[in-house]
Amino acid sequence: MLRPLMFIVMPRCFIVYGSGNSDGNRHNHDDLPILLAGKGGGTLTGGQHIRFRRETPLTNLYLSMLDRVDVKVSSFGDSTGRLSGL
């Protein structure tokens, strides 16, 4: 049951999984481990490991994801721009 569902759903969606803290002891919110899975209806390139600059806000990823579902906004939270290479 799960296998056929994966072939239908995963190509059309994307899922973000990660943590808001990179170091639980210091509560740092930089250098976050984030997983972006799925193909986003063909808008994402899979099989990549991308490292962005340390100062890149996570909200830049959210802003880029909103673009891919046709939600056009100029900014999101503390975003500084869209991410390239996804």
HTML snippet that shows the backbone in 3Dmol.js (N, CA, C, O; Angstrom):
<script src="https://3Dmol.org/build/3Dmol-min.js"></script>
<div id="view" style="width:600px;height:400px;position:relative"></div>
<script>
const pdb = `
ATOM      1  N   MET A   1       0.817  -1.197   0.000  1.00  0.00           N
ATOM      2  CA  MET A   1       0.000   0.000   0.000  1.00  0.00           C
ATOM      3  C   MET A   1       0.865   1.267   0.000  1.00  0.00           C
ATOM      4  O   MET A   1       0.581   2.206  -0.743  1.00  0.00           O
ATOM      5  N   LEU A   2       1.904   1.299   0.816  1.00  0.00           N
ATOM      6  CA  LEU A   2       2.739   2.487   0.916  1.00  0.00           C
ATOM      7  C   LEU A   2       3.534   2.727  -0.362  1.00  0.00           C
ATOM      8  O   LEU A   2       3.687   3.874  -0.780  1.00  0.00           O
ATOM      9  N   ARG A   3       4.033   1.689  -0.979  1.00  0.00           N
ATOM     10  CA  ARG A   3       4.871   1.839  -2.171  1.00  0.00           C
ATOM     11  C   ARG A   3       4.132   2.536  -3.307  1.00  0.00           C
ATOM     12  O   ARG A   3       4.673   3.501  -3.846  1.00  0.00           O
ATOM     13  N   PRO A   4       2.934   2.114  -3.709  1.00  0.00           N
ATOM     14  CA  PRO A   4       2.233   2.824  -4.786  1.00  0.00           C
ATOM     15  C   PRO A   4       1.928   4.283  -4.421  1.00  0.00           C
ATOM     16  O   PRO A   4       1.959   5.158  -5.285  1.00  0.00           O
ATOM     17  N   LEU A   5       1.641   4.536  -3.163  1.00  0.00           N
ATOM     18  CA  LEU A   5       1.356   5.891  -2.716  1.00  0.00           C
ATOM     19  C   LEU A   5       2.580   6.791  -2.883  1.00  0.00           C
ATOM     20  O   LEU A   5       2.448   7.959  -3.248  1.00  0.00           O
ATOM     21  N   MET A   6       3.756   6.255  -2.621  1.00  0.00           N
ATOM     22  CA  MET A   6       4.984   7.032  -2.776  1.00  0.00           C
ATOM     23  C   MET A   6       5.207   7.450  -4.221  1.00  0.00           C
ATOM     24  O   MET A   6       5.712   8.544  -4.471  1.00  0.00           O
ATOM     25  N   PHE A   7       4.843   6.606  -5.172  1.00  0.00           N
ATOM     26  CA  PHE A   7       5.030   6.939  -6.577  1.00  0.00           C
ATOM     27  C   PHE A   7       4.028   7.985  -7.056  1.00  0.00           C
ATOM     28  O   PHE A   7       4.261   8.655  -8.062  1.00  0.00           O
ATOM     29  N   ILE A   8       2.921   8.125  -6.343  1.00  0.00           N
ATOM     30  CA  ILE A   8       1.905   9.117  -6.705  1.00  0.00           C
ATOM     31  C   ILE A   8       2.157  10.440  -5.992  1.00  0.00           C
ATOM     32  O   ILE A   8       2.106  11.500  -6.616  1.00  0.00           O
ATOM     33  N   VAL A   9       2.426  10.388  -4.704  1.00  0.00           N
ATOM     34  CA  VAL A   9       2.503  11.593  -3.881  1.00  0.00           C
ATOM     35  C   VAL A   9       3.870  12.274  -3.951  1.00  0.00           C
ATOM     36  O   VAL A   9       3.933  13.486  -4.157  1.00  0.00           O
ATOM     37  N   MET A  10       4.946  11.541  -3.788  1.00  0.00           N
ATOM     38  CA  MET A  10       6.269  12.164  -3.672  1.00  0.00           C
ATOM     39  C   MET A  10       6.689  12.991  -4.889  1.00  0.00           C
ATOM     40  O   MET A  10       7.316  14.034  -4.701  1.00  0.00           O
ATOM     41  N   PRO A  11       6.381  12.591  -6.116  1.00  0.00           N
ATOM     42  CA  PRO A  11       6.770  13.454  -7.239  1.00  0.00           C
ATOM     43  C   PRO A  11       6.058  14.805  -7.238  1.00  0.00           C
ATOM     44  O   PRO A  11       6.534  15.751  -7.865  1.00  0.00           O
ATOM     45  N   ARG A  12       4.938  14.905  -6.549  1.00  0.00           N
ATOM     46  CA  ARG A  12       4.138  16.125  -6.584  1.00  0.00           C
ATOM     47  C   ARG A  12       4.323  17.034  -5.374  1.00  0.00           C
ATOM     48  O   ARG A  12       3.820  18.158  -5.370  1.00  0.00           O
ATOM     49  N   CYS A  13       5.023  16.578  -4.363  1.00  0.00           N
ATOM     50  CA  CYS A  13       5.130  17.373  -3.137  1.00  0.00           C
ATOM     51  C   CYS A  13       6.581  17.518  -2.709  1.00  0.00           C
ATOM     52  O   CYS A  13       7.485  16.938  -3.310  1.00  0.00           O
ATOM     53  N   PHE A  14       6.782  18.299  -1.666  1.00  0.00           N
ATOM     54  CA  PHE A  14       8.072  18.322  -0.999  1.00  0.00           C
ATOM     55  C   PHE A  14       7.844  18.408   0.497  1.00  0.00           C
ATOM     56  O   PHE A  14       6.844  18.951   0.967  1.00  0.00           O
ATOM     57  N   ILE A  15       8.783  17.867   1.218  1.00  0.00           N
ATOM     58  CA  ILE A  15       8.691  17.786   2.673  1.00  0.00           C
ATOM     59  C   ILE A  15       9.987  18.340   3.248  1.00  0.00           C
ATOM     60  O   ILE A  15      11.077  17.964   2.817  1.00  0.00           O
ATOM     61  N   VAL A  16       9.864  19.226   4.214  1.00  0.00           N
ATOM     62  CA  VAL A  16      11.038  19.766   4.903  1.00  0.00           C
ATOM     63  C   VAL A  16      11.115  19.102   6.261  1.00  0.00           C
ATOM     64  O   VAL A  16      10.127  19.028   6.992  1.00  0.00           O
ATOM     65  N   TYR A  17      12.302  18.619   6.587  1.00  0.00           N
ATOM     66  CA  TYR A  17      12.525  17.997   7.892  1.00  0.00           C
ATOM     67  C   TYR A  17      13.824  18.564   8.450  1.00  0.00           C
ATOM     68  O   TYR A  17      14.838  18.615   7.754  1.00  0.00           O
ATOM     69  N   GLY A  18      13.788  18.976   9.673  1.00  0.00           N
ATOM     70  CA  GLY A  18      15.010  19.498  10.271  1.00  0.00           C
ATOM     71  C   GLY A  18      14.763  19.987  11.681  1.00  0.00           C
ATOM     72  O   GLY A  18      13.750  19.681  12.311  1.00  0.00           O
ATOM     73  N   SER A  19      15.713  20.745  12.145  1.00  0.00           N
ATOM     74  CA  SER A  19      15.667  21.247  13.509  1.00  0.00           C
ATOM     75  C   SER A  19      15.889  22.749  13.497  1.00  0.00           C
ATOM     76  O   SER A  19      16.572  23.273  12.618  1.00  0.00           O
ATOM     77  N   GLY A  20      15.322  23.431  14.458  1.00  0.00           N
ATOM     78  CA  GLY A  20      15.533  24.860  14.603  1.00  0.00           C
ATOM     79  C   GLY A  20      16.802  25.194  15.359  1.00  0.00           C
ATOM     80  O   GLY A  20      17.193  26.359  15.440  1.00  0.00           O
ATOM     81  N   ASN A  21      17.451  24.174  15.917  1.00  0.00           N
ATOM     82  CA  ASN A  21      18.699  24.374  16.652  1.00  0.00           C
ATOM     83  C   ASN A  21      19.766  23.450  16.093  1.00  0.00           C
ATOM     84  O   ASN A  21      19.529  22.256  15.907  1.00  0.00           O
ATOM     85  N   SER A  22      20.949  24.007  15.825  1.00  0.00           N
ATOM     86  CA  SER A  22      22.051  23.160  15.375  1.00  0.00           C
ATOM     87  C   SER A  22      22.825  22.594  16.559  1.00  0.00           C
ATOM     88  O   SER A  22      23.443  21.534  16.453  1.00  0.00           O
ATOM     89  N   ASP A  23      22.791  23.295  17.677  1.00  0.00           N
ATOM     90  CA  ASP A  23      23.461  22.857  18.905  1.00  0.00           C
ATOM     91  C   ASP A  23      22.484  23.058  20.057  1.00  0.00           C
ATOM     92  O   ASP A  23      22.233  24.188  20.477  1.00  0.00           O
ATOM     93  N   GLY A  24      21.947  21.981  20.553  1.00  0.00           N
ATOM     94  CA  GLY A  24      20.946  22.061  21.615  1.00  0.00           C
ATOM     95  C   GLY A  24      21.460  22.657  22.906  1.00  0.00           C
ATOM     96  O   GLY A  24      20.687  23.232  23.673  1.00  0.00           O
ATOM     97  N   ASN A  25      22.745  22.530  23.159  1.00  0.00           N
ATOM     98  CA  ASN A  25      23.307  23.104  24.384  1.00  0.00           C
ATOM     99  C   ASN A  25      23.409  24.621  24.314  1.00  0.00           C
ATOM    100  O   ASN A  25      23.183  25.311  25.309  1.00  0.00           O
ATOM    101  N   ARG A  26      23.748  25.135  23.149  1.00  0.00           N
ATOM    102  CA  ARG A  26      23.911  26.583  22.999  1.00  0.00           C
ATOM    103  C   ARG A  26      22.713  27.242  22.328  1.00  0.00           C
ATOM    104  O   ARG A  26      22.662  28.469  22.234  1.00  0.00           O
ATOM    105  N   HIS A  27      21.749  26.451  21.860  1.00  0.00           N
ATOM    106  CA  HIS A  27      20.553  26.956  21.180  1.00  0.00           C
ATOM    107  C   HIS A  27      20.893  27.783  19.947  1.00  0.00           C
ATOM    108  O   HIS A  27      20.227  28.776  19.654  1.00  0.00           O
ATOM    109  N   ASN A  28      21.926  27.373  19.233  1.00  0.00           N
ATOM    110  CA  ASN A  28      22.304  28.048  17.997  1.00  0.00           C
ATOM    111  C   ASN A  28      21.279  27.749  16.910  1.00  0.00           C
ATOM    112  O   ASN A  28      20.762  26.635  16.824  1.00  0.00           O
ATOM    113  N   HIS A  29      20.993  28.731  16.094  1.00  0.00           N
ATOM    114  CA  HIS A  29      20.103  28.503  14.963  1.00  0.00           C
ATOM    115  C   HIS A  29      20.808  28.808  13.647  1.00  0.00           C
ATOM    116  O   HIS A  29      20.196  29.303  12.700  1.00  0.00           O
ATOM    117  N   ASP A  30      22.110  28.505  13.599  1.00  0.00           N
ATOM    118  CA  ASP A  30      22.844  28.600  12.347  1.00  0.00           C
ATOM    119  C   ASP A  30      23.424  27.230  12.006  1.00  0.00           C
ATOM    120  O   ASP A  30      23.536  26.361  12.871  1.00  0.00           O
ATOM    121  N   ASP A  31      23.789  27.047  10.753  1.00  0.00           N
ATOM    122  CA  ASP A  31      24.320  25.765  10.291  1.00  0.00           C
ATOM    123  C   ASP A  31      23.352  24.611  10.593  1.00  0.00           C
ATOM    124  O   ASP A  31      23.742  23.573  11.128  1.00  0.00           O
ATOM    125  N   LEU A  32      22.088  24.824  10.235  1.00  0.00           N
ATOM    126  CA  LEU A  32      21.033  23.859  10.555  1.00  0.00           C
ATOM    127  C   LEU A  32      21.040  22.666   9.606  1.00  0.00           C
ATOM    128  O   LEU A  32      21.216  22.838   8.400  1.00  0.00           O
ATOM    129  N   PRO A  33      20.851  21.458  10.135  1.00  0.00           N
ATOM    130  CA  PRO A  33      20.698  20.285   9.266  1.00  0.00           C
ATOM    131  C   PRO A  33      19.252  20.204   8.773  1.00  0.00           C
ATOM    132  O   PRO A  33      18.343  19.944   9.561  1.00  0.00           O
ATOM    133  N   ILE A  34      19.039  20.422   7.491  1.00  0.00           N
ATOM    134  CA  ILE A  34      17.694  20.443   6.909  1.00  0.00           C
ATOM    135  C   ILE A  34      17.638  19.444   5.761  1.00  0.00           C
ATOM    136  O   ILE A  34      18.538  19.404   4.922  1.00  0.00           O
ATOM    137  N   LEU A  35      16.588  18.645   5.724  1.00  0.00           N
ATOM    138  CA  LEU A  35      16.355  17.715   4.627  1.00  0.00           C
ATOM    139  C   LEU A  35      15.142  18.198   3.846  1.00  0.00           C
ATOM    140  O   LEU A  35      14.083  18.439   4.426  1.00  0.00           O
ATOM    141  N   LEU A  36      15.289  18.338   2.549  1.00  0.00           N
ATOM    142  CA  LEU A  36      14.182  18.689   1.668  1.00  0.00           C
ATOM    143  C   LEU A  36      13.985  17.503   0.738  1.00  0.00           C
ATOM    144  O   LEU A  36      14.839  17.223  -0.103  1.00  0.00           O
ATOM    145  N   ALA A  37      12.872  16.811   0.883  1.00  0.00           N
ATOM    146  CA  ALA A  37      12.601  15.592   0.117  1.00  0.00           C
ATOM    147  C   ALA A  37      11.429  15.807  -0.831  1.00  0.00           C
ATOM    148  O   ALA A  37      10.572  16.656  -0.587  1.00  0.00           O
ATOM    149  N   GLY A  38      11.397  15.049  -1.897  1.00  0.00           N
ATOM    150  CA  GLY A  38      10.329  15.135  -2.882  1.00  0.00           C
ATOM    151  C   GLY A  38      10.802  15.848  -4.132  1.00  0.00           C
ATOM    152  O   GLY A  38      11.942  16.306  -4.203  1.00  0.00           O
ATOM    153  N   LYS A  39       9.927  15.938  -5.113  1.00  0.00           N
ATOM    154  CA  LYS A  39      10.295  16.579  -6.376  1.00  0.00           C
ATOM    155  C   LYS A  39       9.550  17.883  -6.610  1.00  0.00           C
ATOM    156  O   LYS A  39       9.854  18.603  -7.561  1.00  0.00           O
ATOM    157  N   GLY A  40       8.598  18.194  -5.775  1.00  0.00           N
ATOM    158  CA  GLY A  40       7.887  19.463  -5.908  1.00  0.00           C
ATOM    159  C   GLY A  40       7.258  19.673  -7.271  1.00  0.00           C
ATOM    160  O   GLY A  40       7.306  20.773  -7.821  1.00  0.00           O
ATOM    161  N   GLY A  41       6.667  18.617  -7.816  1.00  0.00           N
ATOM    162  CA  GLY A  41       6.046  18.726  -9.130  1.00  0.00           C
ATOM    163  C   GLY A  41       7.044  18.988 -10.246  1.00  0.00           C
ATOM    164  O   GLY A  41       6.699  19.577 -11.270  1.00  0.00           O
ATOM    165  N   GLY A  42       8.288  18.548 -10.047  1.00  0.00           N
ATOM    166  CA  GLY A  42       9.327  18.740 -11.053  1.00  0.00           C
ATOM    167  C   GLY A  42      10.095  20.037 -10.892  1.00  0.00           C
ATOM    168  O   GLY A  42      10.912  20.380 -11.747  1.00  0.00           O
ATOM    169  N   THR A  43       9.846  20.774  -9.800  1.00  0.00           N
ATOM    170  CA  THR A  43      10.542  22.045  -9.587  1.00  0.00           C
ATOM    171  C   THR A  43      11.820  21.901  -8.777  1.00  0.00           C
ATOM    172  O   THR A  43      12.571  22.865  -8.635  1.00  0.00           O
ATOM    173  N   LEU A  44      12.081  20.700  -8.239  1.00  0.00           N
ATOM    174  CA  LEU A  44      13.284  20.460  -7.443  1.00  0.00           C
ATOM    175  C   LEU A  44      14.167  19.416  -8.109  1.00  0.00           C
ATOM    176  O   LEU A  44      13.677  18.483  -8.745  1.00  0.00           O
ATOM    177  N   THR A  45      15.460  19.584  -7.955  1.00  0.00           N
ATOM    178  CA  THR A  45      16.423  18.600  -8.444  1.00  0.00           C
ATOM    179  C   THR A  45      16.866  17.756  -7.263  1.00  0.00           C
ATOM    180  O   THR A  45      17.397  18.284  -6.286  1.00  0.00           O
ATOM    181  N   GLY A  46      16.654  16.463  -7.340  1.00  0.00           N
ATOM    182  CA  GLY A  46      16.997  15.574  -6.229  1.00  0.00           C
ATOM    183  C   GLY A  46      18.442  15.123  -6.256  1.00  0.00           C
ATOM    184  O   GLY A  46      19.200  15.457  -7.166  1.00  0.00           O
ATOM    185  N   GLY A  47      18.807  14.360  -5.247  1.00  0.00           N
ATOM    186  CA  GLY A  47      20.124  13.758  -5.184  1.00  0.00           C
ATOM    187  C   GLY A  47      21.250  14.752  -4.959  1.00  0.00           C
ATOM    188  O   GLY A  47      22.365  14.537  -5.434  1.00  0.00           O
ATOM    189  N   GLN A  48      20.983  15.817  -4.257  1.00  0.00           N
ATOM    190  CA  GLN A  48      21.985  16.849  -4.034  1.00  0.00           C
ATOM    191  C   GLN A  48      22.266  17.029  -2.543  1.00  0.00           C
ATOM    192  O   GLN A  48      21.413  16.768  -1.695  1.00  0.00           O
ATOM    193  N   HIS A  49      23.464  17.475  -2.253  1.00  0.00           N
ATOM    194  CA  HIS A  49      23.802  17.960  -0.920  1.00  0.00           C
ATOM    195  C   HIS A  49      24.278  19.388  -1.136  1.00  0.00           C
ATOM    196  O   HIS A  49      25.341  19.611  -1.715  1.00  0.00           O
ATOM    197  N   ILE A  50      23.500  20.346  -0.676  1.00  0.00           N
ATOM    198  CA  ILE A  50      23.813  21.755  -0.909  1.00  0.00           C
ATOM    199  C   ILE A  50      24.120  22.409   0.426  1.00  0.00           C
ATOM    200  O   ILE A  50      23.375  22.259   1.394  1.00  0.00           O
ATOM    201  N   ARG A  51      25.213  23.127   0.463  1.00  0.00           N
ATOM    202  CA  ARG A  51      25.572  23.879   1.669  1.00  0.00           C
ATOM    203  C   ARG A  51      25.550  25.358   1.313  1.00  0.00           C
ATOM    204  O   ARG A  51      26.272  25.807   0.423  1.00  0.00           O
ATOM    205  N   PHE A  52      24.714  26.103   2.016  1.00  0.00           N
ATOM    206  CA  PHE A  52      24.628  27.542   1.807  1.00  0.00           C
ATOM    207  C   PHE A  52      25.484  28.260   2.835  1.00  0.00           C
ATOM    208  O   PHE A  52      25.910  27.667   3.827  1.00  0.00           O
ATOM    209  N   ARG A  53      25.732  29.538   2.594  1.00  0.00           N
ATOM    210  CA  ARG A  53      26.528  30.320   3.541  1.00  0.00           C
ATOM    211  C   ARG A  53      25.914  30.252   4.929  1.00  0.00           C
ATOM    212  O   ARG A  53      24.695  30.147   5.072  1.00  0.00           O
ATOM    213  N   ARG A  54      26.731  30.308   5.919  1.00  0.00           N
ATOM    214  CA  ARG A  54      26.308  30.186   7.314  1.00  0.00           C
ATOM    215  C   ARG A  54      25.245  31.205   7.698  1.00  0.00           C
ATOM    216  O   ARG A  54      24.374  30.906   8.515  1.00  0.00           O
ATOM    217  N   GLU A  55      25.300  32.401   7.126  1.00  0.00           N
ATOM    218  CA  GLU A  55      24.354  33.465   7.484  1.00  0.00           C
ATOM    219  C   GLU A  55      23.011  33.352   6.766  1.00  0.00           C
ATOM    220  O   GLU A  55      22.125  34.176   6.997  1.00  0.00           O
ATOM    221  N   THR A  56      22.842  32.368   5.914  1.00  0.00           N
ATOM    222  CA  THR A  56      21.610  32.240   5.129  1.00  0.00           C
ATOM    223  C   THR A  56      20.439  31.865   6.033  1.00  0.00           C
ATOM    224  O   THR A  56      20.470  30.816   6.676  1.00  0.00           O
ATOM    225  N   PRO A  57      19.403  32.711   6.091  1.00  0.00           N
ATOM    226  CA  PRO A  57      18.239  32.389   6.928  1.00  0.00           C
ATOM    227  C   PRO A  57      17.456  31.192   6.374  1.00  0.00           C
ATOM    228  O   PRO A  57      17.337  31.030   5.160  1.00  0.00           O
ATOM    229  N   LEU A  58      16.935  30.373   7.258  1.00  0.00           N
ATOM    230  CA  LEU A  58      16.099  29.240   6.852  1.00  0.00           C
ATOM    231  C   LEU A  58      14.858  29.731   6.108  1.00  0.00           C
ATOM    232  O   LEU A  58      14.320  29.019   5.260  1.00  0.00           O
ATOM    233  N   THR A  59      14.409  30.926   6.417  1.00  0.00           N
ATOM    234  CA  THR A  59      13.224  31.468   5.748  1.00  0.00           C
ATOM    235  C   THR A  59      13.466  31.703   4.258  1.00  0.00           C
ATOM    236  O   THR A  59      12.505  31.823   3.498  1.00  0.00           O
ATOM    237  N   ASN A  60      14.732  31.771   3.821  1.00  0.00           N
ATOM    238  CA  ASN A  60      15.009  31.831   2.383  1.00  0.00           C
ATOM    239  C   ASN A  60      14.542  30.549   1.694  1.00  0.00           C
ATOM    240  O   ASN A  60      14.045  30.588   0.569  1.00  0.00           O
ATOM    241  N   LEU A  61      14.705  29.411   2.377  1.00  0.00           N
ATOM    242  CA  LEU A  61      14.211  28.143   1.838  1.00  0.00           C
ATOM    243  C   LEU A  61      12.686  28.167   1.755  1.00  0.00           C
ATOM    244  O   LEU A  61      12.108  27.767   0.744  1.00  0.00           O
ATOM    245  N   TYR A  62      12.044  28.636   2.813  1.00  0.00           N
ATOM    246  CA  TYR A  62      10.577  28.708   2.811  1.00  0.00           C
ATOM    247  C   TYR A  62      10.068  29.627   1.697  1.00  0.00           C
ATOM    248  O   TYR A  62       9.074  29.320   1.040  1.00  0.00           O
ATOM    249  N   LEU A  63      10.749  30.747   1.489  1.00  0.00           N
ATOM    250  CA  LEU A  63      10.365  31.671   0.424  1.00  0.00           C
ATOM    251  C   LEU A  63      10.498  30.996  -0.938  1.00  0.00           C
ATOM    252  O   LEU A  63       9.631  31.156  -1.797  1.00  0.00           O
ATOM    253  N   SER A  64      11.565  30.252  -1.136  1.00  0.00           N
ATOM    254  CA  SER A  64      11.765  29.525  -2.397  1.00  0.00           C
ATOM    255  C   SER A  64      10.710  28.445  -2.585  1.00  0.00           C
ATOM    256  O   SER A  64      10.264  28.201  -3.706  1.00  0.00           O
ATOM    257  N   MET A  65      10.311  27.804  -1.507  1.00  0.00           N
ATOM    258  CA  MET A  65       9.266  26.777  -1.592  1.00  0.00           C
ATOM    259  C   MET A  65       7.916  27.402  -1.936  1.00  0.00           C
ATOM    260  O   MET A  65       7.151  26.835  -2.716  1.00  0.00           O
ATOM    261  N   LEU A  66       7.624  28.556  -1.363  1.00  0.00           N
ATOM    262  CA  LEU A  66       6.368  29.251  -1.681  1.00  0.00           C
ATOM    263  C   LEU A  66       6.296  29.586  -3.165  1.00  0.00           C
ATOM    264  O   LEU A  66       5.233  29.465  -3.774  1.00  0.00           O
ATOM    265  N   ASP A  67       7.406  30.002  -3.748  1.00  0.00           N
ATOM    266  CA  ASP A  67       7.441  30.273  -5.191  1.00  0.00           C
ATOM    267  C   ASP A  67       7.024  29.051  -5.991  1.00  0.00           C
ATOM    268  O   ASP A  67       6.317  29.174  -6.991  1.00  0.00           O
ATOM    269  N   ARG A  68       7.450  27.889  -5.564  1.00  0.00           N
ATOM    270  CA  ARG A  68       7.195  26.658  -6.305  1.00  0.00           C
ATOM    271  C   ARG A  68       5.747  26.191  -6.234  1.00  0.00           C
ATOM    272  O   ARG A  68       5.328  25.344  -7.024  1.00  0.00           O
ATOM    273  N   VAL A  69       4.986  26.733  -5.300  1.00  0.00           N
ATOM    274  CA  VAL A  69       3.552  26.414  -5.227  1.00  0.00           C
ATOM    275  C   VAL A  69       2.718  27.635  -5.611  1.00  0.00           C
ATOM    276  O   VAL A  69       1.553  27.757  -5.233  1.00  0.00           O
ATOM    277  N   ASP A  70       3.340  28.531  -6.368  1.00  0.00           N
ATOM    278  CA  ASP A  70       2.682  29.728  -6.911  1.00  0.00           C
ATOM    279  C   ASP A  70       2.101  30.659  -5.854  1.00  0.00           C
ATOM    280  O   ASP A  70       1.074  31.299  -6.081  1.00  0.00           O
ATOM    281  N   VAL A  71       2.751  30.733  -4.714  1.00  0.00           N
ATOM    282  CA  VAL A  71       2.403  31.743  -3.711  1.00  0.00           C
ATOM    283  C   VAL A  71       3.487  32.808  -3.817  1.00  0.00           C
ATOM    284  O   VAL A  71       4.604  32.609  -3.338  1.00  0.00           O
ATOM    285  N   LYS A  72       3.168  33.916  -4.431  1.00  0.00           N
ATOM    286  CA  LYS A  72       4.146  34.963  -4.704  1.00  0.00           C
ATOM    287  C   LYS A  72       4.130  35.997  -3.580  1.00  0.00           C
ATOM    288  O   LYS A  72       3.172  36.754  -3.429  1.00  0.00           O
ATOM    289  N   VAL A  73       5.191  36.015  -2.808  1.00  0.00           N
ATOM    290  CA  VAL A  73       5.381  37.015  -1.761  1.00  0.00           C
ATOM    291  C   VAL A  73       6.792  37.573  -1.918  1.00  0.00           C
ATOM    292  O   VAL A  73       7.683  36.884  -2.416  1.00  0.00           O
ATOM    293  N   SER A  74       6.994  38.803  -1.498  1.00  0.00           N
ATOM    294  CA  SER A  74       8.313  39.418  -1.665  1.00  0.00           C
ATOM    295  C   SER A  74       9.280  39.009  -0.565  1.00  0.00           C
ATOM    296  O   SER A  74      10.492  38.992  -0.778  1.00  0.00           O
ATOM    297  N   SER A  75       8.759  38.680   0.601  1.00  0.00           N
ATOM    298  CA  SER A  75       9.621  38.238   1.704  1.00  0.00           C
ATOM    299  C   SER A  75       8.820  37.332   2.633  1.00  0.00           C
ATOM    300  O   SER A  75       7.592  37.266   2.570  1.00  0.00           O
ATOM    301  N   PHE A  76       9.551  36.643   3.489  1.00  0.00           N
ATOM    302  CA  PHE A  76       8.921  35.747   4.464  1.00  0.00           C
ATOM    303  C   PHE A  76       9.772  35.794   5.726  1.00  0.00           C
ATOM    304  O   PHE A  76      10.925  35.364   5.708  1.00  0.00           O
ATOM    305  N   GLY A  77       9.224  36.305   6.811  1.00  0.00           N
ATOM    306  CA  GLY A  77       9.991  36.410   8.048  1.00  0.00           C
ATOM    307  C   GLY A  77      11.239  37.244   7.847  1.00  0.00           C
ATOM    308  O   GLY A  77      11.161  38.372   7.361  1.00  0.00           O
ATOM    309  N   ASP A  78      12.382  36.707   8.214  1.00  0.00           N
ATOM    310  CA  ASP A  78      13.647  37.433   8.077  1.00  0.00           C
ATOM    311  C   ASP A  78      14.419  37.048   6.816  1.00  0.00           C
ATOM    312  O   ASP A  78      15.644  37.160   6.774  1.00  0.00           O
ATOM    313  N   SER A  79      13.692  36.589   5.781  1.00  0.00           N
ATOM    314  CA  SER A  79      14.357  36.159   4.553  1.00  0.00           C
ATOM    315  C   SER A  79      15.120  37.314   3.910  1.00  0.00           C
ATOM    316  O   SER A  79      14.743  38.479   4.034  1.00  0.00           O
ATOM    317  N   THR A  80      16.191  36.958   3.228  1.00  0.00           N
ATOM    318  CA  THR A  80      17.010  37.943   2.522  1.00  0.00           C
ATOM    319  C   THR A  80      17.006  37.700   1.024  1.00  0.00           C
ATOM    320  O   THR A  80      17.631  38.452   0.276  1.00  0.00           O
ATOM    321  N   GLY A  81      16.310  36.662   0.571  1.00  0.00           N
ATOM    322  CA  GLY A  81      16.227  36.347  -0.855  1.00  0.00           C
ATOM    323  C   GLY A  81      15.898  34.885  -1.067  1.00  0.00           C
ATOM    324  O   GLY A  81      15.725  34.123  -0.116  1.00  0.00           O
ATOM    325  N   ARG A  82      15.816  34.514  -2.319  1.00  0.00           N
ATOM    326  CA  ARG A  82      15.500  33.128  -2.673  1.00  0.00           C
ATOM    327  C   ARG A  82      16.769  32.316  -2.831  1.00  0.00           C
ATOM    328  O   ARG A  82      17.838  32.858  -3.110  1.00  0.00           O
ATOM    329  N   LEU A  83      16.639  31.005  -2.649  1.00  0.00           N
ATOM    330  CA  LEU A  83      17.790  30.106  -2.792  1.00  0.00           C
ATOM    331  C   LEU A  83      17.879  29.621  -4.235  1.00  0.00           C
ATOM    332  O   LEU A  83      16.865  29.296  -4.853  1.00  0.00           O
ATOM    333  N   SER A  84      19.073  29.575  -4.754  1.00  0.00           N
ATOM    334  CA  SER A  84      19.274  29.034  -6.100  1.00  0.00           C
ATOM    335  C   SER A  84      19.889  27.643  -5.985  1.00  0.00           C
ATOM    336  O   SER A  84      20.512  27.314  -4.976  1.00  0.00           O
ATOM    337  N   GLY A  85      19.715  26.854  -6.992  1.00  0.00           N
ATOM    338  CA  GLY A  85      20.319  25.526  -7.017  1.00  0.00           C
ATOM    339  C   GLY A  85      19.467  24.422  -6.437  1.00  0.00           C
ATOM    340  O   GLY A  85      19.945  23.301  -6.261  1.00  0.00           O
ATOM    341  N   LEU A  86      18.198  24.719  -6.133  1.00  0.00           N
ATOM    342  CA  LEU A  86      17.328  23.678  -5.605  1.00  0.00           C
ATOM    343  C   LEU A  86      16.787  22.870  -6.767  1.00  0.00           C
ATOM    344  O   LEU A  86      16.023  21.927  -6.561  1.00  0.00           O
TER     345      LEU A  86
END
`;
const viewer = $3Dmol.createViewer("view");
viewer.addModel(pdb, "pdb");
viewer.setStyle({}, {cartoon: {color: "spectrum"}});
viewer.zoomTo();
viewer.render();
</script>
